[in-house]
Structures are given as C-alpha cells and as structure tokens.
Amino acid sequence: MEKAEFSLLFGAYIKKLRQENRMTQPELADKLGNNFQNISAIERGEFTITIYTAQKFADAFDISLSALFKGFEDYSFKKEE
C-alpha cells in the first residue's frame, strides 16, 4: 500500500471511529491535545500520522494500539474488496 493510499484509508478509519464514539472533531482534538484543523486534515488523508499519534488516538477511543491497528486492517481489507 502506498503512503498516500494508507493516509486516505487511515484517515477515513479515524473518522469512522470518531463518529461511532459520537465525538466532534473539536472534542477529539481536545482529547489528543491537538486542534480540530489537524484532525480534519488527518481524516482527509493529508497527514500520515506517527506511532505516537496512533497511540493517542487509541487512548482517545479507549482501545489498545493493537486493537486500533487490527480494526484498521479489517477496515482497509473491506475497502479493497
């Protein structure tokens, strides 16, 4: 998977998780200690996040880092079908 494709898929997955957790972008940004413009850019696939940021997302959604990546793997596999 290319970096751009990864960023787009991961961003869409983060958006899905945020919506499932009934959070707005500003609410998620507050949990991450970030701003909502960055959350928006991540969700649009404009940024490729670091493992540190992935851990912060996992914490914000109250799941483990491995669960975050497993969920992403399942999500991206379904999108490829």
mmCIF file as gemmi writes it, N, C-alpha and C atoms, coordinates in Angstrom:
data_model
loop_
_atom_site.group_PDB
_atom_site.id
_atom_site.type_symbol
_atom_site.label_atom_id
_atom_site.label_alt_id
_atom_site.label_comp_id
_atom_site.label_asym_id
_atom_site.label_entity_id
_atom_site.label_seq_id
_atom_site.pdbx_PDB_ins_code
_atom_site.Cartn_x
_atom_site.Cartn_y
_atom_site.Cartn_z
_atom_site.occupancy
_atom_site.B_iso_or_equiv
_atom_site.pdbx_formal_charge
_atom_site.auth_seq_id
_atom_site.auth_asym_id
_atom_site.pdbx_PDB_model_num
ATOM 1 N N . MET Axp A 1 ? 0.85 -1.177 0 1 0 ? 1 A 1
ATOM 2 C CA . MET Axp A 1 ? 0 0 0 1 0 ? 1 A 1
ATOM 3 C C . MET Axp A 1 ? 0.897 1.241 0 1 0 ? 1 A 1
ATOM 4 N N . GLU Axp A 2 ? 0.608 2.15 -0.891 1 0 ? 2 A 1
ATOM 5 C CA . GLU Axp A 2 ? 1.368 3.392 -0.979 1 0 ? 2 A 1
ATOM 6 C C . GLU Axp A 2 ? 1.03 4.311 0.197 1 0 ? 2 A 1
ATOM 7 N N . LYS Axp A 3 ? 1.951 5.222 0.503 1 0 ? 3 A 1
ATOM 8 C CA . LYS Axp A 3 ? 1.771 6.145 1.619 1 0 ? 3 A 1
ATOM 9 C C . LYS Axp A 3 ? 0.487 6.964 1.479 1 0 ? 3 A 1
ATOM 10 N N . ALA Axp A 4 ? 0.217 7.479 0.287 1 0 ? 4 A 1
ATOM 11 C CA . ALA Axp A 4 ? -0.982 8.302 0.081 1 0 ? 4 A 1
ATOM 12 C C . ALA Axp A 4 ? -2.251 7.484 0.296 1 0 ? 4 A 1
ATOM 13 N N . GLU Axp A 5 ? -2.255 6.253 -0.2 1 0 ? 5 A 1
ATOM 14 C CA . GLU Axp A 5 ? -3.421 5.386 -0.007 1 0 ? 5 A 1
ATOM 15 C C . GLU Axp A 5 ? -3.601 5.054 1.472 1 0 ? 5 A 1
ATOM 16 N N . PHE Axp A 6 ? -2.488 4.765 2.156 1 0 ? 6 A 1
ATOM 17 C CA . PHE Axp A 6 ? -2.55 4.493 3.589 1 0 ? 6 A 1
ATOM 18 C C . PHE Axp A 6 ? -3.153 5.676 4.332 1 0 ? 6 A 1
ATOM 19 N N . SER Axp A 7 ? -2.678 6.876 4.027 1 0 ? 7 A 1
ATOM 20 C CA . SER Axp A 7 ? -3.161 8.077 4.718 1 0 ? 7 A 1
ATOM 21 C C . SER Axp A 7 ? -4.655 8.283 4.495 1 0 ? 7 A 1
ATOM 22 N N . LEU Axp A 8 ? -5.111 8.074 3.271 1 0 ? 8 A 1
ATOM 23 C CA . LEU Axp A 8 ? -6.537 8.222 2.975 1 0 ? 8 A 1
ATOM 24 C C . LEU Axp A 8 ? -7.372 7.197 3.732 1 0 ? 8 A 1
ATOM 25 N N . LEU Axp A 9 ? -6.95 5.948 3.7 1 0 ? 9 A 1
ATOM 26 C CA . LEU Axp A 9 ? -7.701 4.891 4.388 1 0 ? 9 A 1
ATOM 27 C C . LEU Axp A 9 ? -7.662 5.06 5.902 1 0 ? 9 A 1
ATOM 28 N N . PHE Axp A 10 ? -6.489 5.393 6.43 1 0 ? 10 A 1
ATOM 29 C CA . PHE Axp A 10 ? -6.388 5.546 7.88 1 0 ? 10 A 1
ATOM 30 C C . PHE Axp A 10 ? -7.216 6.738 8.338 1 0 ? 10 A 1
ATOM 31 N N . GLY Axp A 11 ? -7.184 7.808 7.576 1 0 ? 11 A 1
ATOM 32 C CA . GLY Axp A 11 ? -7.995 8.977 7.911 1 0 ? 11 A 1
ATOM 33 C C . GLY Axp A 11 ? -9.477 8.659 7.918 1 0 ? 11 A 1
ATOM 34 N N . ALA Axp A 12 ? -9.93 7.906 6.924 1 0 ? 12 A 1
ATOM 35 C CA . ALA Axp A 12 ? -11.339 7.505 6.868 1 0 ? 12 A 1
ATOM 36 C C . ALA Axp A 12 ? -11.695 6.609 8.051 1 0 ? 12 A 1
ATOM 37 N N . TYR Axp A 13 ? -10.764 5.751 8.447 1 0 ? 13 A 1
ATOM 38 C CA . TYR Axp A 13 ? -10.989 4.873 9.601 1 0 ? 13 A 1
ATOM 39 C C . TYR Axp A 13 ? -11.08 5.688 10.889 1 0 ? 13 A 1
ATOM 40 N N . ILE Axp A 14 ? -10.219 6.674 11.045 1 0 ? 14 A 1
ATOM 41 C CA . ILE Axp A 14 ? -10.273 7.535 12.237 1 0 ? 14 A 1
ATOM 42 C C . ILE Axp A 14 ? -11.613 8.273 12.279 1 0 ? 14 A 1
ATOM 43 N N . LYS Axp A 15 ? -12.046 8.767 11.141 1 0 ? 15 A 1
ATOM 44 C CA . LYS Axp A 15 ? -13.346 9.456 11.081 1 0 ? 15 A 1
ATOM 45 C C . LYS Axp A 15 ? -14.47 8.513 11.502 1 0 ? 15 A 1
ATOM 46 N N . LYS Axp A 16 ? -14.427 7.282 11.004 1 0 ? 16 A 1
ATOM 47 C CA . LYS Axp A 16 ? -15.435 6.27 11.365 1 0 ? 16 A 1
ATOM 48 C C . LYS Axp A 16 ? -15.433 6.041 12.875 1 0 ? 16 A 1
ATOM 49 N N . LEU Axp A 17 ? -14.262 5.862 13.466 1 0 ? 17 A 1
ATOM 50 C CA . LEU Axp A 17 ? -14.177 5.654 14.912 1 0 ? 17 A 1
ATOM 51 C C . LEU Axp A 17 ? -14.701 6.872 15.68 1 0 ? 17 A 1
ATOM 52 N N . ARG Axp A 18 ? -14.326 8.06 15.211 1 0 ? 18 A 1
ATOM 53 C CA . ARG Axp A 18 ? -14.783 9.289 15.879 1 0 ? 18 A 1
ATOM 54 C C . ARG Axp A 18 ? -16.305 9.358 15.86 1 0 ? 18 A 1
ATOM 55 N N . GLN Axp A 19 ? -16.902 9.077 14.712 1 0 ? 19 A 1
ATOM 56 C CA . GLN Axp A 19 ? -18.354 9.132 14.599 1 0 ? 19 A 1
ATOM 57 C C . GLN Axp A 19 ? -19.028 8.041 15.423 1 0 ? 19 A 1
ATOM 58 N N . GLU Axp A 20 ? -18.45 6.849 15.443 1 0 ? 20 A 1
ATOM 59 C CA . GLU Axp A 20 ? -19.003 5.762 16.264 1 0 ? 20 A 1
ATOM 60 C C . GLU Axp A 20 ? -18.958 6.119 17.746 1 0 ? 20 A 1
ATOM 61 N N . ASN Axp A 21 ? -17.946 6.897 18.139 1 0 ? 21 A 1
ATOM 62 C CA . ASN Axp A 21 ? -17.817 7.329 19.528 1 0 ? 21 A 1
ATOM 63 C C . ASN Axp A 21 ? -18.547 8.638 19.793 1 0 ? 21 A 1
ATOM 64 N N . ARG Axp A 22 ? -19.309 9.084 18.814 1 0 ? 22 A 1
ATOM 65 C CA . ARG Axp A 22 ? -20.138 10.29 18.922 1 0 ? 22 A 1
ATOM 66 C C . ARG Axp A 22 ? -19.339 11.511 19.378 1 0 ? 22 A 1
ATOM 67 N N . MET Axp A 23 ? -18.194 11.678 18.732 1 0 ? 23 A 1
ATOM 68 C CA . MET Axp A 23 ? -17.326 12.815 19.032 1 0 ? 23 A 1
ATOM 69 C C . MET Axp A 23 ? -17.287 13.751 17.839 1 0 ? 23 A 1
ATOM 70 N N . THR Axp A 24 ? -17.183 15.029 18.143 1 0 ? 24 A 1
ATOM 71 C CA . THR Axp A 24 ? -16.916 16.007 17.093 1 0 ? 24 A 1
ATOM 72 C C . THR Axp A 24 ? -15.407 16.085 16.904 1 0 ? 24 A 1
ATOM 73 N N . GLN Axp A 25 ? -14.989 16.711 15.825 1 0 ? 25 A 1
ATOM 74 C CA . GLN Axp A 25 ? -13.551 16.908 15.631 1 0 ? 25 A 1
ATOM 75 C C . GLN Axp A 25 ? -12.951 17.738 16.766 1 0 ? 25 A 1
ATOM 76 N N . PRO Axp A 26 ? -13.598 18.826 17.215 1 0 ? 26 A 1
ATOM 77 C CA . PRO Axp A 26 ? -13.031 19.577 18.338 1 0 ? 26 A 1
ATOM 78 C C . PRO Axp A 26 ? -12.937 18.748 19.63 1 0 ? 26 A 1
ATOM 79 N N . GLU Axp A 27 ? -13.924 17.891 19.869 1 0 ? 27 A 1
ATOM 80 C CA . GLU Axp A 27 ? -13.87 17.038 21.071 1 0 ? 27 A 1
ATOM 81 C C . GLU Axp A 27 ? -12.7 16.065 20.995 1 0 ? 27 A 1
ATOM 82 N N . LEU Axp A 28 ? -12.509 15.455 19.84 1 0 ? 28 A 1
ATOM 83 C CA . LEU Axp A 28 ? -11.388 14.536 19.665 1 0 ? 28 A 1
ATOM 84 C C . LEU Axp A 28 ? -10.068 15.287 19.782 1 0 ? 28 A 1
ATOM 85 N N . ALA Axp A 29 ? -10.012 16.46 19.178 1 0 ? 29 A 1
ATOM 86 C CA . ALA Axp A 29 ? -8.801 17.272 19.261 1 0 ? 29 A 1
ATOM 87 C C . ALA Axp A 29 ? -8.444 17.588 20.708 1 0 ? 29 A 1
ATOM 88 N N . ASP Axp A 30 ? -9.442 17.904 21.513 1 0 ? 30 A 1
ATOM 89 C CA . ASP Axp A 30 ? -9.194 18.178 22.935 1 0 ? 30 A 1
ATOM 90 C C . ASP Axp A 30 ? -8.596 16.966 23.635 1 0 ? 30 A 1
ATOM 91 N N . LYS Axp A 31 ? -9.128 15.78 23.341 1 0 ? 31 A 1
ATOM 92 C CA . LYS Axp A 31 ? -8.593 14.557 23.947 1 0 ? 31 A 1
ATOM 93 C C . LYS Axp A 31 ? -7.151 14.3 23.532 1 0 ? 31 A 1
ATOM 94 N N . LEU Axp A 32 ? -6.816 14.71 22.306 1 0 ? 32 A 1
ATOM 95 C CA . LEU Axp A 32 ? -5.472 14.482 21.781 1 0 ? 32 A 1
ATOM 96 C C . LEU Axp A 32 ? -4.504 15.613 22.123 1 0 ? 32 A 1
ATOM 97 N N . GLY Axp A 33 ? -5.035 16.72 22.637 1 0 ? 33 A 1
ATOM 98 C CA . GLY Axp A 33 ? -4.181 17.872 22.873 1 0 ? 33 A 1
ATOM 99 C C . GLY Axp A 33 ? -3.756 18.502 21.559 1 0 ? 33 A 1
ATOM 100 N N . ASN Axp A 34 ? -4.67 18.523 20.608 1 0 ? 34 A 1
ATOM 101 C CA . ASN Axp A 34 ? -4.387 18.989 19.265 1 0 ? 34 A 1
ATOM 102 C C . ASN Axp A 34 ? -5.45 20.008 18.878 1 0 ? 34 A 1
ATOM 103 N N . ASN Axp A 35 ? -5.502 20.396 17.617 1 0 ? 35 A 1
ATOM 104 C CA . ASN Axp A 35 ? -6.58 21.277 17.182 1 0 ? 35 A 1
ATOM 105 C C . ASN Axp A 35 ? -7.409 20.574 16.114 1 0 ? 35 A 1
ATOM 106 N N . PHE Axp A 36 ? -8.658 21.024 15.97 1 0 ? 36 A 1
ATOM 107 C CA . PHE Axp A 36 ? -9.567 20.305 15.082 1 0 ? 36 A 1
ATOM 108 C C . PHE Axp A 36 ? -9.155 20.397 13.619 1 0 ? 36 A 1
ATOM 109 N N . GLN Axp A 37 ? -8.397 21.426 13.242 1 0 ? 37 A 1
ATOM 110 C CA . GLN Axp A 37 ? -7.941 21.51 11.854 1 0 ? 37 A 1
ATOM 111 C C . GLN Axp A 37 ? -7.008 20.348 11.521 1 0 ? 37 A 1
ATOM 112 N N . ASN Axp A 38 ? -6.17 19.961 12.486 1 0 ? 38 A 1
ATOM 113 C CA . ASN Axp A 38 ? -5.281 18.814 12.267 1 0 ? 38 A 1
ATOM 114 C C . ASN Axp A 38 ? -6.072 17.512 12.188 1 0 ? 38 A 1
ATOM 115 N N . ILE Axp A 39 ? -7.106 17.389 13.031 1 0 ? 39 A 1
ATOM 116 C CA . ILE Axp A 39 ? -7.951 16.192 12.975 1 0 ? 39 A 1
ATOM 117 C C . ILE Axp A 39 ? -8.624 16.115 11.607 1 0 ? 39 A 1
ATOM 118 N N . SER Axp A 40 ? -9.132 17.232 11.134 1 0 ? 40 A 1
ATOM 119 C CA . SER Axp A 40 ? -9.765 17.282 9.824 1 0 ? 40 A 1
ATOM 120 C C . SER Axp A 40 ? -8.789 16.87 8.723 1 0 ? 40 A 1
ATOM 121 N N . ALA Axp A 41 ? -7.569 17.382 8.787 1 0 ? 41 A 1
ATOM 122 C CA . ALA Axp A 41 ? -6.556 17.045 7.781 1 0 ? 41 A 1
ATOM 123 C C . ALA Axp A 41 ? -6.194 15.56 7.83 1 0 ? 41 A 1
ATOM 124 N N . ILE Axp A 42 ? -6.118 15 9.021 1 0 ? 42 A 1
ATOM 125 C CA . ILE Axp A 42 ? -5.84 13.561 9.162 1 0 ? 42 A 1
ATOM 126 C C . ILE Axp A 42 ? -6.978 12.766 8.544 1 0 ? 42 A 1
ATOM 127 N N . GLU Axp A 43 ? -8.214 13.145 8.855 1 0 ? 43 A 1
ATOM 128 C CA . GLU Axp A 43 ? -9.372 12.427 8.32 1 0 ? 43 A 1
ATOM 129 C C . GLU Axp A 43 ? -9.453 12.523 6.795 1 0 ? 43 A 1
ATOM 130 N N . ARG Axp A 44 ? -8.945 13.592 6.22 1 0 ? 44 A 1
ATOM 131 C CA . ARG Axp A 44 ? -8.936 13.744 4.762 1 0 ? 44 A 1
ATOM 132 C C . ARG Axp A 44 ? -7.733 13.049 4.119 1 0 ? 44 A 1
ATOM 133 N N . GLY Axp A 45 ? -6.844 12.497 4.931 1 0 ? 45 A 1
ATOM 134 C CA . GLY Axp A 45 ? -5.682 11.781 4.405 1 0 ? 45 A 1
ATOM 135 C C . GLY Axp A 45 ? -4.534 12.687 4.024 1 0 ? 45 A 1
ATOM 136 N N . GLU Axp A 46 ? -4.526 13.907 4.534 1 0 ? 46 A 1
ATOM 137 C CA . GLU Axp A 46 ? -3.466 14.853 4.188 1 0 ? 46 A 1
ATOM 138 C C . GLU Axp A 46 ? -2.201 14.665 5.026 1 0 ? 46 A 1
ATOM 139 N N . PHE Axp A 47 ? -2.322 13.983 6.16 1 0 ? 47 A 1
ATOM 140 C CA . PHE Axp A 47 ? -1.175 13.718 7.032 1 0 ? 47 A 1
ATOM 141 C C . PHE Axp A 47 ? -1.023 12.22 7.215 1 0 ? 47 A 1
ATOM 142 N N . THR Axp A 48 ? 0.2 11.754 7.307 1 0 ? 48 A 1
ATOM 143 C CA . THR Axp A 48 ? 0.482 10.396 7.741 1 0 ? 48 A 1
ATOM 144 C C . THR Axp A 48 ? 0.939 10.511 9.191 1 0 ? 48 A 1
ATOM 145 N N . ILE Axp A 49 ? 0.21 9.874 10.074 1 0 ? 49 A 1
ATOM 146 C CA . ILE Axp A 49 ? 0.489 10.045 11.495 1 0 ? 49 A 1
ATOM 147 C C . ILE Axp A 49 ? 1.667 9.194 11.948 1 0 ? 49 A 1
ATOM 148 N N . THR Axp A 50 ? 2.212 9.561 13.104 1 0 ? 50 A 1
ATOM 149 C CA . THR Axp A 50 ? 3.294 8.794 13.722 1 0 ? 50 A 1
ATOM 150 C C . THR Axp A 50 ? 2.706 7.739 14.65 1 0 ? 50 A 1
ATOM 151 N N . ILE Axp A 51 ? 3.523 6.826 15.095 1 0 ? 51 A 1
ATOM 152 C CA . ILE Axp A 51 ? 3.074 5.813 16.049 1 0 ? 51 A 1
ATOM 153 C C . ILE Axp A 51 ? 2.654 6.472 17.36 1 0 ? 51 A 1
ATOM 154 N N . TYR Axp A 52 ? 3.307 7.555 17.732 1 0 ? 52 A 1
ATOM 155 C CA . TYR Axp A 52 ? 2.937 8.298 18.938 1 0 ? 52 A 1
ATOM 156 C C . TYR Axp A 52 ? 1.509 8.836 18.807 1 0 ? 52 A 1
ATOM 157 N N . THR Axp A 53 ? 1.191 9.395 17.655 1 0 ? 53 A 1
ATOM 158 C CA . THR Axp A 53 ? -0.16 9.924 17.433 1 0 ? 53 A 1
ATOM 159 C C . THR Axp A 53 ? -1.172 8.789 17.372 1 0 ? 53 A 1
ATOM 160 N N . ALA Axp A 54 ? -0.798 7.665 16.79 1 0 ? 54 A 1
ATOM 161 C CA . ALA Axp A 54 ? -1.685 6.498 16.761 1 0 ? 54 A 1
ATOM 162 C C . ALA Axp A 54 ? -2.02 6.061 18.182 1 0 ? 54 A 1
ATOM 163 N N . GLN Axp A 55 ? -1.034 6.083 19.074 1 0 ? 55 A 1
ATOM 164 C CA . GLN Axp A 55 ? -1.29 5.719 20.467 1 0 ? 55 A 1
ATOM 165 C C . GLN Axp A 55 ? -2.254 6.704 21.112 1 0 ? 55 A 1
ATOM 166 N N . LYS Axp A 56 ? -2.105 7.985 20.8 1 0 ? 56 A 1
ATOM 167 C CA . LYS Axp A 56 ? -3.017 8.995 21.337 1 0 ? 56 A 1
ATOM 168 C C . LYS Axp A 56 ? -4.447 8.768 20.832 1 0 ? 56 A 1
ATOM 169 N N . PHE Axp A 57 ? -4.588 8.385 19.561 1 0 ? 57 A 1
ATOM 170 C CA . PHE Axp A 57 ? -5.92 8.053 19.042 1 0 ? 57 A 1
ATOM 171 C C . PHE Axp A 57 ? -6.49 6.843 19.773 1 0 ? 57 A 1
ATOM 172 N N . ALA Axp A 58 ? -5.681 5.815 19.943 1 0 ? 58 A 1
ATOM 173 C CA . ALA Axp A 58 ? -6.144 4.62 20.655 1 0 ? 58 A 1
ATOM 174 C C . ALA Axp A 58 ? -6.615 4.996 22.062 1 0 ? 58 A 1
ATOM 175 N N . ASP Axp A 59 ? -5.836 5.805 22.752 1 0 ? 59 A 1
ATOM 176 C CA . ASP Axp A 59 ? -6.23 6.245 24.095 1 0 ? 59 A 1
ATOM 177 C C . ASP Axp A 59 ? -7.541 7.021 24.06 1 0 ? 59 A 1
ATOM 178 N N . ALA Axp A 60 ? -7.694 7.898 23.075 1 0 ? 60 A 1
ATOM 179 C CA . ALA Axp A 60 ? -8.908 8.719 22.967 1 0 ? 60 A 1
ATOM 180 C C . ALA Axp A 60 ? -10.146 7.85 22.733 1 0 ? 60 A 1
ATOM 181 N N . PHE Axp A 61 ? -9.967 6.75 22.011 1 0 ? 61 A 1
ATOM 182 C CA . PHE Axp A 61 ? -11.086 5.85 21.732 1 0 ? 61 A 1
ATOM 183 C C . PHE Axp A 61 ? -11.19 4.72 22.759 1 0 ? 61 A 1
ATOM 184 N N . ASP Axp A 62 ? -10.318 4.759 23.761 1 0 ? 62 A 1
ATOM 185 C CA . ASP Axp A 62 ? -10.309 3.787 24.859 1 0 ? 62 A 1
ATOM 186 C C . ASP Axp A 62 ? -10.128 2.356 24.348 1 0 ? 62 A 1
ATOM 187 N N . ILE Axp A 63 ? -9.178 2.208 23.412 1 0 ? 63 A 1
ATOM 188 C CA . ILE Axp A 63 ? -8.819 0.885 22.903 1 0 ? 63 A 1
ATOM 189 C C . ILE Axp A 63 ? -7.298 0.774 22.916 1 0 ? 63 A 1
ATOM 190 N N . SER Axp A 64 ? -6.799 -0.443 22.771 1 0 ? 64 A 1
ATOM 191 C CA . SER Axp A 64 ? -5.351 -0.632 22.716 1 0 ? 64 A 1
ATOM 192 C C . SER Axp A 64 ? -4.832 -0.239 21.333 1 0 ? 64 A 1
ATOM 193 N N . LEU Axp A 65 ? -3.547 0.008 21.27 1 0 ? 65 A 1
ATOM 194 C CA . LEU Axp A 65 ? -2.925 0.323 19.992 1 0 ? 65 A 1
ATOM 195 C C . LEU Axp A 65 ? -3.076 -0.847 19.023 1 0 ? 65 A 1
ATOM 196 N N . SER Axp A 66 ? -2.921 -2.065 19.528 1 0 ? 66 A 1
ATOM 197 C CA . SER Axp A 66 ? -3.077 -3.234 18.654 1 0 ? 66 A 1
ATOM 198 C C . SER Axp A 66 ? -4.52 -3.343 18.151 1 0 ? 66 A 1
ATOM 199 N N . ALA Axp A 67 ? -5.498 -3 18.981 1 0 ? 67 A 1
ATOM 200 C CA . ALA Axp A 67 ? -6.896 -3.027 18.539 1 0 ? 67 A 1
ATOM 201 C C . ALA Axp A 67 ? -7.144 -1.959 17.48 1 0 ? 67 A 1
ATOM 202 N N . LEU Axp A 68 ? -6.505 -0.806 17.635 1 0 ? 68 A 1
ATOM 203 C CA . LEU Axp A 68 ? -6.632 0.253 16.632 1 0 ? 68 A 1
ATOM 204 C C . LEU Axp A 68 ? -6.13 -0.244 15.279 1 0 ? 68 A 1
ATOM 205 N N . PHE Axp A 69 ? -4.95 -0.857 15.273 1 0 ? 69 A 1
ATOM 206 C CA . PHE Axp A 69 ? -4.385 -1.328 14.006 1 0 ? 69 A 1
ATOM 207 C C . PHE Axp A 69 ? -5.116 -2.552 13.459 1 0 ? 69 A 1
ATOM 208 N N . LYS Axp A 70 ? -5.595 -3.413 14.326 1 0 ? 70 A 1
ATOM 209 C CA . LYS Axp A 70 ? -6.374 -4.569 13.865 1 0 ? 70 A 1
ATOM 210 C C . LYS Axp A 70 ? -7.672 -4.088 13.226 1 0 ? 70 A 1
ATOM 211 N N . GLY Axp A 71 ? -8.322 -3.124 13.86 1 0 ? 71 A 1
ATOM 212 C CA . GLY Axp A 71 ? -9.541 -2.558 13.293 1 0 ? 71 A 1
ATOM 213 C C . GLY Axp A 71 ? -9.272 -1.903 11.952 1 0 ? 71 A 1
ATOM 214 N N . PHE Axp A 72 ? -8.146 -1.19 11.864 1 0 ? 72 A 1
ATOM 215 C CA . PHE Axp A 72 ? -7.776 -0.564 10.593 1 0 ? 72 A 1
ATOM 216 C C . PHE Axp A 72 ? -7.512 -1.622 9.531 1 0 ? 72 A 1
ATOM 217 N N . GLU Axp A 73 ? -6.837 -2.674 9.902 1 0 ? 73 A 1
ATOM 218 C CA . GLU Axp A 73 ? -6.559 -3.746 8.941 1 0 ? 73 A 1
ATOM 219 C C . GLU Axp A 73 ? -7.866 -4.329 8.404 1 0 ? 73 A 1
ATOM 220 N N . ASP Axp A 74 ? -8.813 -4.605 9.288 1 0 ? 74 A 1
ATOM 221 C CA . ASP Axp A 74 ? -10.11 -5.137 8.859 1 0 ? 74 A 1
ATOM 222 C C . ASP Axp A 74 ? -10.852 -4.13 7.985 1 0 ? 74 A 1
ATOM 223 N N . TYR Axp A 75 ? -10.815 -2.858 8.381 1 0 ? 75 A 1
ATOM 224 C CA . TYR Axp A 75 ? -11.482 -1.79 7.637 1 0 ? 75 A 1
ATOM 225 C C . TYR Axp A 75 ? -10.879 -1.644 6.236 1 0 ? 75 A 1
ATOM 226 N N . SER Axp A 76 ? -9.568 -1.614 6.155 1 0 ? 76 A 1
ATOM 227 C CA . SER Axp A 76 ? -8.921 -1.427 4.855 1 0 ? 76 A 1
ATOM 228 C C . SER Axp A 76 ? -9.111 -2.634 3.955 1 0 ? 76 A 1
ATOM 229 N N . PHE Axp A 77 ? -9.173 -3.834 4.541 1 0 ? 77 A 1
ATOM 230 C CA . PHE Axp A 77 ? -9.401 -5.036 3.747 1 0 ? 77 A 1
ATOM 231 C C . PHE Axp A 77 ? -10.783 -4.987 3.113 1 0 ? 77 A 1
ATOM 232 N N . LYS Axp A 78 ? -11.788 -4.538 3.867 1 0 ? 78 A 1
ATOM 233 C CA . LYS Axp A 78 ? -13.148 -4.438 3.342 1 0 ? 78 A 1
ATOM 234 C C . LYS Axp A 78 ? -13.222 -3.389 2.235 1 0 ? 78 A 1
ATOM 235 N N . LYS Axp A 79 ? -12.473 -2.299 2.377 1 0 ? 79 A 1
ATOM 236 C CA . LYS Axp A 79 ? -12.491 -1.245 1.368 1 0 ? 79 A 1
ATOM 237 C C . LYS Axp A 79 ? -11.854 -1.709 0.065 1 0 ? 79 A 1
ATOM 238 N N . GLU Axp A 80 ? -10.906 -2.641 0.152 1 0 ? 80 A 1
ATOM 239 C CA . GLU Axp A 80 ? -10.213 -3.132 -1.04 1 0 ? 80 A 1
ATOM 240 C C . GLU Axp A 80 ? -11.056 -4.126 -1.83 1 0 ? 80 A 1
ATOM 241 N N . GLU Axp A 81 ? -12.07 -4.693 -1.198 1 0 ? 81 A 1
ATOM 242 C CA . GLU Axp A 81 ? -12.905 -5.697 -1.886 1 0 ? 81 A 1
ATOM 243 C C . GLU Axp A 81 ? -13.8 -5.069 -2.929 1 0 ? 81 A 1
